[in-house]
Each structure stands twice: as C-alpha cells, then as structure tokens.
Amino acid sequence: MPTAASRPTTSKKTRVEPLWIGGRPRPAASGKTFETIDPATGDALAVVAEGGAEDIDAAAKAAAKAADGPWGKYSAGKRARVLFDAARLVRERLDALGRLEALDTGKPVAAARGEISYVADVLEYYAGAATKHFGETIPAGNPGLLFTLREPVGVCGLIVPWNFPAVIAAWKLGPALACGNSVVLKPAQETPLSALALARIFAEAGLPEGALNVVPGPGPGCGDALVAHPLVRKISFTGSTAVGREVMRGAASTMKRVTLELGGKSANVVFDDVEDLDHCVEKSLWSVYDNAGQDCCARSRAIVHKKVYDRFVERFAARARRIVLGPQFRKGVEMGPLISRKQLERVSGYVDIGREEGCELLCGGRAKGALGKGFFFRPAVLTGAKPGMRVFREEIFGPVVCIVPFSTEEEAVARANDSEYGLSGSVWTANAPRAMRMAKAVKTGNLSVNSSSSVYLEAPFGGFKSSGLGRELGMKALENYTETKTVFFSEK
C-alpha cells in the first residue's frame, strides 16, 4: 500500500480532517497527520489524521459492537432504506462531491462528477439487492426440512485504492452493508477525502454508530493492522498484485475471507476485418488513457493484425498527440495529471526502459512548461515491443501503450494470454464465430467484443491468474459478504 510522509500536528490553527470511528470524528491516537496533495499543482490540499494500529483497534471494536447491536438487528428492508437514503444524499451533493474528488485525484471534474453519480447508482443497486439475497430449501434424504441461511460475515475490512476512490469504496460498501455487515474502511493516503465525506453521508442517512468507520493511514501500521485484527472476519482489497499477496499472507493467520481485485496488463486484439477502424481507434485509445492510464483494466497491450497495423498505429498516435492535458477545472481538458510525483517517476522510468529495450517512442512523455508543478505526463505510444520486454509484460499504471502486430488468430490468442495477469481485455472483429472463439480462448475475467467497456454494475467483475480472487459487483458480490449456514429439522 502506498505511503505518504507523516508529521505530528504542530499548529492548532491547522484544520485537520479527522478519522471517523464509532459514528463520530476523532483525531488519530498518535496525533500524527499527513498531507493530501492536489496532483495538478503539487500543493497541499488538506491535512488528514493518520490512523495507526490503535485507531484500527478502536474502529474494529466499534464495528463489532454495531454488528452485535443495533445494525445487526436491522431487517433487510430497513438496511435497504439506509442505502437508498445514502444514495439520495450523494445525488443531492453531486457537484460538491465531484469537485472534492477532482481535487483529490486530479481527474477532470466532469469525469469526477460522473463517478460520484455512479456511486449513487451502486448504492441504489445494493439497496434493492438487500431484500433479494436469501437461502433456499433443499430436498432432504432423511425425513425433515433442510434449508440454508445467508448470514453476515461480521466486521469487514475494506481497503480502497487511489485511482477510483469513491467508486471502489461504493463497490465494497454497497454489498457489505446490504448484507448486514459492519465496516472498517481504509482509503488510500493519496485520496482519503471522499471516503470521509461518505461516512458523514451514511450517518445522516441513519446508519447506526460504528457500522461504518473510516481510518486513512499508511499500509504499514494501518493497513497491516486491519488485515491482522482478530475481530475483522473479511478483507476486500483492491490494489497491486504485490500488496495483494501480502494481504493474503496477513489474512491467513486468522482465516479471514479474502476478495482481491489486483493488477492487469490487458490485451486489445484488433483483427483486420474490424468494421470501423476509426471507431476502434478512438475506443482503444480511451481504453488506455482514461483516468491518465491509472486503471487496472487499461488495455495497454494493443495486438493488431498486420494488415491494419500501420493504419491503426498512425491514427492512434495522431489522436494521442491531440489529447488535451490539463488541470481538473480547465475547460476542454480530456486527461488530468498522474496521482503523485512518485507515479510520474515510475511511468517516466518505464518509458525509458522501453526505449532502452529497443522500442520506438512515437509520442508522449513528461509534460513541461505551461502545466507547472503538476504531475502531468503526455500519452505515450511505443512500437517495436517484443513479448519478453518489461514494458510489454509489467503493469505500468500510466498512459503508455505498446502496439504490436500479429498474423494469425492462434498468434493473437498466444500473445493475449502471455501474461501473469487476466483482468480485462477487448476483441475487435466483424466475424461472429471468431469472436466466440476468442471469448473462450482469452484467459481473462472480463472481455468485451467490439467495445472497450470492462465494468457493468449488474455483472460480476474480477480477474484470473495474478489479477485476483473473487468477484465484485452484481448479485455475485453478495456471496463475498455472507456465510452459508445449513439447518436441518428432523421430523422425528
């Protein structure tokens, strides 16, 4: 989990965004704080209380008390009403929350507002789902009644990344709360503000004290304490594959249930019979550069049939050069900055590695001059990559694409599957039987045909291989937040 520099609070005049534990704001037990940075300027945006192990302990105890007390006694219908009210309040405050999310993440404000609207959609969906997830009766071999119950897991630890902080918090909060669990949410240090705002909204919507606790803080100390805490029975983590492995190890000692949505290096396979190459290029472009490439679903490996390869590359690079880069609130901006200086250095370093490995950089790189101190990086296009190169195999998590040619369907499948990851991807073809063969052959959790969309609220989302375990979204997500209890009543 990424960390940020911390410091003791030294001035009473400095307003500190507090933790949210037991239904009320409170300072960190250590007194430490950290700054969250506006990625468009590099300047401090807010000072936030830095949670640690002692705060996680207090939050877990508050959550356990809520699960055993008022929240645990709510009917499914009453839980649904809380979620519906929270969704309504999110919609009523869409502009303010969108602005807050744009400031904290650097993404264009229109995109941030769209994400906040989607947060309300997610909460409404799981409000409706709360009364529609239940056990079943089963014909028994012995005389009697055999049935199952779906019961809450208990206290759930939710660890959210910085690329889509409000959206992914909602992905986890919606089903967790709908099923009657209580929650300790740890947002990323880079983007804690929307999670703290959501905590206040849920309190206003009638969620009992302790049912939702928010503790921003570093992975070491805060995240590790959440994973290890004995009162926490479930961890849902979204982040890098490397940290996901550590979460699995940490959860093993207390046999926690674990859902992991991890990294990706998705393939975008373009066949020569694609019906509208310009449409394909535009959608393919944003499947890489949306959110400044900071998306685990990014189709950063474009695998293009040799007959259309040159045209695809020419049009893709030309459009990439025209993408309007700038700060969140500037009119017409299509892409904002990277989240941090550390991420800017990482992405720049990968482009340098690609060139050293023998790739040609057609466009892109650090943005200089007019954009000032922000963490801006122009969309990059690399050609000439070979399957073993680091830029073709490793997740860069920035606006960088490698475009390579292929000759046969078998070669396309082999290249698409030649990755430790398997989260998302696309296939572009007008040949329906080929599309069906590719859908079956590509080893990934989510695949779009003639589309660049990965996520549908109503459908399961998650990865194969090193891209994770379990599924978010849809009704399937509810299974992650309940235990199945089998009960038999004998007639004798």
Residue, then its C-alpha position, 0 to 999 in steps of 0.5 A: m500500500p502506498t505511503a505518504a510522509s507523516r508529521p505530528t500536528t504542530s499548529k492548532k490553527t491547522r484544520v485537520e480532517p479527522l478519522w471517523i470511528g464509532g459514528r463520530p470524528r476523532p483525531a488519530a491516537s498518535g496525533k500524527t497527520f499527513e498531507t493530501i496533495d492536489p496532483a495538478t499543482g503539487d500543493a497541499l490540499a488538506v491535512v488528514a489524521e493518520g490512523g495507526a494500529e490503535d485507531i484500527d483497534a478502536a474502529a474494529k471494536a466499534a464495528a463489532k459492537a454495531a454488528d452485535g447491536p443495533w445494525g445487526k438487528y436491522s431487517a433487510g428492508k430497513r438496511a435497504r432504506v439506509l442505502f437508498d437514503a445514502a444514495r439520495l444524499v450523494r445525488e443531492r451533493l453531486d457537484a460538491l462531491g465531484r469537485l472534492e474528488a477532482l481535487d483529490t485525484g486530479k481527474p477532470v471534474a466532469a469525469a469526477r462528477g460522473e463517478i460520484s453519480y455512479v456511486a449513487d447508482v451502486l448504492e441504489y443497486y445494493a439497496g434493492a439487492a438487500t431484500k433479494h439475497f436469501g437461502e433456499t430449501i433443499p430436498a432432504g434424504n432423511p425425513g425433515l426440512l433442510f434449508t440454508l441461511r445467508e448470514p453476515v460475515g461480521v466486521c469487514g475490512l475494506i481497503v480502497p485504492w487511489n485511482f477510483p476512490a469513491v467508486i471502489a469504496a461504493w463497490k465494497l460498501g454497497p454489498a457489505l452493508a446490504c448484507g448486514n455487515s459492519v465496516v472498517l474502511k481504509p482509503a488510500q493516503e493519496t485520496p482519503l477525502s471522499a471516503l470521509a465525506l461518505a461516512r458523514i453521508f451514511a450517518e445522516a442517512g441513519l446508519p447506526e454508530g460504528a457500522l461504518n468507520v473510516v481510518p486513512g493511514p499508511g499500509p504499514g501500521c494501518g493497513d497491516a493492522l486491519v488485515a491482522h485484527p482478530l475481530v475483522r472476519k473479511i478483507s476486500f482489497t483492491g490494489s497491486t498484485a504485490v500488496g495483494r499477496e501480502v494481504m493474503r499472507g496477513a489474512a491467513s493467520t486468522m482465516k479471514r475471507v479474502t476478495l482481491e481485485l489486483g493488477g492487469k496488463s490487458a490485451n486489445v486484439v484488433f483483427d483486420d476485418v474490424e468494421d470501423l477502424d476509426h471507431c476502434v481507434e478512438k475506443s482503444l485509445w480511451s481504453v488506455y488513457d482514461n483516468a491518465g492510464q491509472d486503471c487496472c483494466a487499461r488495455s495497454r497491450a494493443i495486438v493488431h493484425k498486420k494488415v491494419y497495423d500501420r493504419f491503426v498505429e498512425r491514427f492512434a498516435a495522431r489522436a494521442r498527440r491531440i489529447v488535451l492535458g490539463p488541470q481538473f477545472r480547465k475547460g476542454v481538458e480530456m486527461g488530468p495529471l498522474i496521482s503523485r510525483k512518485q507515479l510520474e517517476r515510475v511511468s517516466g522510468y518505464v518509458d525509458i526502459g522501453r526505449e532502452e529495450g529497443c522500442e520506438l517512442l512515437c509520442g508522449g512523455r513528461a509534460k513541461g512548461a505551461l502545466g507547472k508543478g503538476f504531475f502531468f505526463r503526455p500519452a505515450v505510444l511505443t512500437g517495436a515491443k517484443p513479448g519478453m520486454r518489461v514494458f510489454r509484460e509489467e503493469i505500468f499504471g500510466p498512459v503508455v501503450c505498446i502496439v504490436p502486430f500479429s498474423t494469425e488468430e492462434e498468434a493473437v490468442a498466444r500473445a493475449n494470454d502471455s501474461e501473469y495477469g487476466l483482468s480485462g481485455s477487448v476483441w475487435t472483429a466483424n466475424a461472429p464465430r471468431a469472436m466466440r472463439m476468442a471469448k473462450a480462448v482469452k484467459t481473462g475475467n472480463l472481455s468485451v467484443n467490439s467495445s472497450s467497456s470492462v465494468y457493468l454494475e449488474a455483472p460480476f467483475g474480477g480477474f484470473k491468474s495474478s489479477g485476483l480472487g473473487r468477484e465484485l459487483g452484481m448479485k455475485a458480490l453478495e456471496n463475498y459478504t455472507e456465510t452459508k449456514t445449513v439447518f436441518f429439522s428432523e421430523k422425528 
